[in-house]
Structure formats: structure tokens, C-alpha cells
Amino acid sequence: MGVWVRIFATVLVAALVISFDALNDSRPSPELAGARSTPPERGFGRGSFVMGQVGAPVSQDGSLQLPGGRGQRGGRYGRGGTPTIDRTQYPQWQNDPNFQKDVFTFARLQYDGSGNTPDARWNNDFPDADLNLSFRLQQLTSLHVNPDAAVVRLDDPKLFEYPFLFMIGVTGLNLNDTEARTLRQYLLSGGFLMVDDFWTPAEWRHIRDEMKKVFPETDARELPPEHPIFHLIYDLKGVPRVPSIRAWQQGHTFEYWHGDTEGDEAPHFMAYYDGQGRMVALMCHNNDICDGWEREGENHEYFKLFSEKWSYPLGINIIVYALTH
């Protein structure tokens, strides 16, 4: 199937529940006029995926417990260059050779440009966030996960091999016409995009305008607290808010260096849908979900308050939702 990896043979969804500590139907889907998702002749390989009951410590309040922060810091990259990672500093594992074509790979989208804040770049929190989340997916689910996360550009022929893309630092994003068309094709062909770590109404308006290049015929819709993405695997109590460790150490849950809050500091999860009602992109506004992945090994209190309670549960929920809807 060329660059398209075959869809995994079986998806058995039982209730995956692994415990973290202190862890916590959908509104009608908007439609894209005339847009059709997942052409029959194409599809994404999503990794052999069997979710089953797994035993793990559970606290008295029913929340989940992780065996301590294990994040490391060892990635090296050149600004705009090809990333290199010292894998010896991270947990490693081997998958069954029979599943080499069916593993899930966490893929980060690389783009040109950067914004006005130091964290407004494609490689913010890289590679720690990518590799730590990959490890937790392998540890906490029966998803076969590639221990080596990927970095991919919109002009990369391998783009369509990855059913899930992650993007960050989007205030520096400026899609040209070709990139916008490619991203649209990717999303309407079964792909999913998660965008994280942008704050303030001004930064939302920027990514909203960029997504208008991709989907000029539709607008994002905010997810209500009862949406399954907050409850699919881990039942989150409320809408998640994760600050960076830097903001938290300053006593804040909002990253004020991003600019004027315009009176709105609430977290917002804004979703885009295709013409069939499938969610194709999720924007995590006023949140830094991936800092909870990246920084899990740096501060135990931050790990307990944010990595364990919000970042990993929500990240797993989003990925499982993307792979099964």
C-alpha cells in the first residue's frame, strides 16, 4: 500500500484501566461541507491494539498511581535541523518482530518559523516529552509502541505512515498553500492532529487562522466537560489545566509570559471535525500538557500534581480516541 501501512487486524476495546495517582455523549459533531474522510483505497496503520484490564495500584479515592517519575533529559537537536536523540538515557524495550509494521509511533510535526516566546518553536519539550509518553503508553496500555518517536514534516513522504501527529509552539506556524493542502489531505485521510502549549486569546486566534487555511469551510467547536475524550479510559474529574513547571514554580497555573489574557485564563479544548463527524484535530488551549510528560522526572510534587493526575491520563485518552474513532 505504498507509504500507507495496513490497518491493524484487530481492535478489541475492553476497559483499559491502569492506575495513576490523584486522577482523576458528545455534543453533535459539526460537518465539513463536502469533505469526505478516509477514502476506501487508503488508510493508516494504527498499531496492533488490544486494550485489556491491567492491574496496578489504586488509591482509596479510585485514582491512578504511577511508579514514580522516570523522565530523563538527553535529547539534542539543532534549531531547524535533524534531531538526534541519545536513547541510552530513556527506558527501552523491544516489540515482537511480527508487529514491526503495526506499532504506534508518536510523531511530532516539524515546521519552519518560531514565535515571540522562547517556547514558541516546533521542538519545545523535545525529545523528553515524546519519549516519556511513548514509554508510558507501552507501560500502561497493551498498545505496541515504537520506543523511537518520529519527527516528520508536511513534505515528508512518510507523513501518511503516522496516524497521530503532535504539534507545539504554534505561534510561529505559517502554513503555505502546499502545506495547508497536505495537512488537509492528511486529516481527511484518517489522520489526527493534537496541538498543545499555546496560551492567551491572541495565540488561539493565530492557530485558528492557520487552520482556516486547512478547513476554510468550518470552525472549531469547544469540547464540553462530558465529552468522551475526558472519560474514555481515564475518567478525568473536570477539564484539565496543566501549567509548565516554570509557571508552577512561580506560583501560577497560567503562563503569563505569553501575553494579555484578555480576561480568559480558562482551559479550552477546541476540536475540528470532518464531514462524517470524525474529530480530526484537537487544540489544547491555555494548557501545557506535554510539560507534564517532559518534566515528570524533575520534581516529584509536579509529577504528582500534573504528570500523573492530568498529562498522562489525558494524553492516553486522546491517542486512544484518535485510534478508535
MOWO-V164624 format. One record per backbone hydrogen bond with DSSP energy under -1.0 kcal/mol. CO is the residue of the C=O (numbers start at 1). NH is the residue of the N-H. If there is no record, write none. Layout:
BEGIN
co=CO nh=NH
co=CO nh=NH
END
This chain:
BEGIN
co=1 nh=4
co=12 nh=51
co=14 nh=16
co=32 nh=35
co=39 nh=42
co=48 nh=144
co=49 nh=12
co=51 nh=14
co=59 nh=62
co=63 nh=59
co=66 nh=68
co=76 nh=84
co=78 nh=81
co=84 nh=76
co=85 nh=87
co=86 nh=89
co=87 nh=90
co=96 nh=99
co=97 nh=100
co=99 nh=102
co=102 nh=48
co=104 nh=146
co=106 nh=150
co=107 nh=166
co=108 nh=152
co=117 nh=120
co=119 nh=121
co=120 nh=115
co=121 nh=124
co=123 nh=126
co=125 nh=129
co=127 nh=131
co=128 nh=132
co=129 nh=133
co=130 nh=134
co=131 nh=135
co=132 nh=136
co=133 nh=137
co=134 nh=138
co=135 nh=139
co=136 nh=140
co=137 nh=141
co=144 nh=104
co=150 nh=108
co=152 nh=110
co=153 nh=156
co=156 nh=159
co=158 nh=161
co=159 nh=162
co=163 nh=192
co=165 nh=194
co=166 nh=109
co=167 nh=196
co=169 nh=172
co=170 nh=173
co=176 nh=180
co=177 nh=181
co=178 nh=182
co=179 nh=183
co=180 nh=184
co=181 nh=185
co=182 nh=186
co=183 nh=187
co=184 nh=188
co=186 nh=191
co=187 nh=190
co=188 nh=38
co=192 nh=165
co=193 nh=282
co=194 nh=167
co=195 nh=284
co=198 nh=286
co=200 nh=204
co=201 nh=205
co=202 nh=206
co=203 nh=207
co=204 nh=208
co=205 nh=209
co=206 nh=210
co=207 nh=211
co=208 nh=212
co=211 nh=215
co=215 nh=218
co=221 nh=271
co=224 nh=227
co=227 nh=230
co=228 nh=231
co=228 nh=232
co=230 nh=236
co=234 nh=236
co=236 nh=238
co=242 nh=288
co=244 nh=248
co=245 nh=249
co=247 nh=252
co=248 nh=251
co=254 nh=256
co=255 nh=258
co=256 nh=259
co=261 nh=264
co=268 nh=285
co=269 nh=223
co=270 nh=283
co=271 nh=221
co=272 nh=280
co=272 nh=281
co=274 nh=277
co=278 nh=274
co=280 nh=193
co=281 nh=272
co=282 nh=195
co=283 nh=270
co=283 nh=285
co=285 nh=268
co=288 nh=291
co=289 nh=292
co=290 nh=294
co=291 nh=295
co=295 nh=298
co=299 nh=303
co=300 nh=304
co=301 nh=305
co=302 nh=306
co=302 nh=307
co=303 nh=308
co=306 nh=310
co=306 nh=311
co=307 nh=312
co=310 nh=314
co=311 nh=315
co=312 nh=316
co=313 nh=317
co=314 nh=318
co=315 nh=319
co=316 nh=320
co=317 nh=321
co=318 nh=322
co=319 nh=323
co=320 nh=324
co=321 nh=325
END
